[in-house]
Amino acid sequence: MSIDHAVADLDAGTITRTIRIEAPIRTVWTALTSAEHIATWWGHPSEFPDGWRAGSLGHFVWEDHTFPVRIDELEPQSAFALTWGDLDTTALEQSAAATQVRFTLAADGDTTTVTVLETGFDRLDAAARRAAMDENTGGWNTVLDALRDYTAGRATPADLQAVR
């Protein structure tokens, strides 16, 4: 199933989007889990001093702030999950302002289906939940379109600049 745009479920506190990418799963996996590729298609650098593996701590860098990130799951060419936001990196706990993002990949020949599921918004009060989910829903539309274009080889330098 392909969802043309991200769908927010306010009651459950989740955002979901599924896309099909005309690229082999290995290509999509590499773009999704490599810092140098993420910085290109997502437009924000990531830093993980201990490398990319389950339990690694790092952060994504935006123009005016950084988001702490913990890699929760890394199953090659299958699933990648991270927790980001207000994260107590010493206790490895998350507050109401942290969410988990899980990417699952499935191959169909030289096409890859990617599903993103962001959970944890249900810990926020109603006003904060709506605001955060509205922002992230739009973000997943932009970011996953950029991933699709990047991995399918259709992105131009101007397209990649627009994502930033």
N, C-alpha and C positions, 0 to 999 in steps of 0.2 A: 504494500500500500504506500502511495506517495502522497504526502500532505503538501500542497502547494505553498502553504505558509504556516508559520508557527501557530499553535493553538494553545491558549491559556485556559486552564480550568481553575478558576478562582477558589472554588470550594475545596478542591484537593490540594491546591497550592502547587500545581505543576505546569510546565510548559513542554510541549512535544512538537517535534517536526521530523518528518522523514523525507529524504530526497534520494533520487537516483542519479548516480554520476557515471558518465560514459568513460570510465577508466578502471583498470584492474585494481583489485583490492589492495595489492601491495603498494601501488602508487598512492592510493587514498590513505592507507595506514601511515606511510612515511610522511605525507604532508600533515596529517593530523597529530603526529607524535614526535615531530622533530622541531626543535626550537627555531632553527634557521628558516624552516618552511612556515611555521606558525607566524613568525614576524612578517612574512611576506603576504600571505593570504588574509590573516586576521588583522594585520597592521599594528600589532602590539608585541613588543619583545617579551620573552619569558626568560627567567633565570632560575636554574635549578642547580645549585652548586654540587649536589651529590649525584647528579645525573637523573635520567628518566627511568624510574622504577617505582613500584608500589611502595608507599611510605615516604618517598622523597618530598621534601619541602622546598618551596620556591615562591616565585611571585610573577604576576603579569604586570607590565608597566604601561600605564596610561599617561597622557600628557601631564596631568596634574596630581596623580596619585598612583599607588601600587596596590594590587590586591594579593594578599597572601593566598597561596595555593598548596594543597597537599594532593599528591597523586594517590588515589585510593585503589585503583585497579589498572592493570596493564596486561591484557591477554592478547598477544600478538595477532594482528589481523582479525580480531574478534570484538574486543571491548576495551574501552578506555574510560576511566571515571576519575573525577577530581572534585575536591571540595574547595570552594573559594569564598572569599568575603571576610567576615569577622571571625578569624580562626585563631584560637589559642594554640600556637605551634609548640608550646612546651608540653601541654597536656593532651594535645591532639584532639581537642574537643571543639565543637562549633557552637556558636551562639545563634540566636534567632536571625541574625543578619547574614548567616552563611548558608549557601545552598550547595547541593551536589549536582554535578553535570555528568551524565553518562552517555557516551557514544557507543552504539553497537553497529557493527559492520557485517554485511552478508554479501557474498559474491554470487553473481549470476553471469557466468562467462567473463567477458571483459567489462561488465557493468557492476557497480557496487552500490548497494543500498546502505545509506547511513541514517540512523535514527538518533536524535538527541532527545534526552529527557532530563529536564532540570527540576529538581524537587527541593522541598524545604521551605517554600514560601508560606506554608501553613502555620509556621511558628511566628509569623509577623501579625501585628494587629491589622484590621481591615484596611485602613487608609494606606499604611506602609506596604501591605501586600499588593494592593492594586497598583500603586506607583511603581514598585519594583518589578512586578510582572509585566506591566505595560512597557517599561523600558527594555526589559530582557526579551520580551516577545519580538519587538522590533529588531533588537540586536541579533537574535537568532535568524531572522529572515535575511538580514544583510550578510552576516558571517557565513551562513551555510551556502548562500548563493556564491559568495566569494570562494569558498572551498571548492564548490562544484566547478566554477570557471577555472580556477587555478589548476586543479588536478586533471581536468579534461583538456587543458592546454588552450583554452579559449580566452583567458584573461589577457588584456593588453596592459602595458605599464600605466595607462590612464585609469583603467578599471581598478587596478591595485591601489593607486593613489587615492581613489574615491573612497575606498574602504577605510583608509587611515583617517 
